[in-house]
Amino acid sequence: MKVLVTLFWSAVIGEVVGYIITALAGVPDEPLSTLIVSLVFGLFVLLISEVGVVQPKK
């Protein structure tokens, strides 16, 4: 469930940020490219959260 929520919000926030950046730069918006980049970044964040977090020793 954590993966789906993270990917959903990375897609939504990525699309909003992509729209704002392309509007400010004056270039045409490409939603598919923005979606792919934001999902890859979301997967990267999930990978880092699983690998980079040290579990406490008992």
C-alpha positions, 0 to 999 in steps of 0.5 A: 500500500505504501508503494501505491500511495507514494507513486500516486502522490509523486505522480500528482505532485510531479505533474503540478510541478512540471506544469508550473515549470513549463508555464514559467519557462514558456515551453510546451507542456509534455505530461507523459514525460513529466509523469515518467520522470516523477514516477521514476523519482518516486521509485528512487525515493522508495528504494532509498527508504528501504535500503538506506534506513538502518534497522535497530539491533535488538 
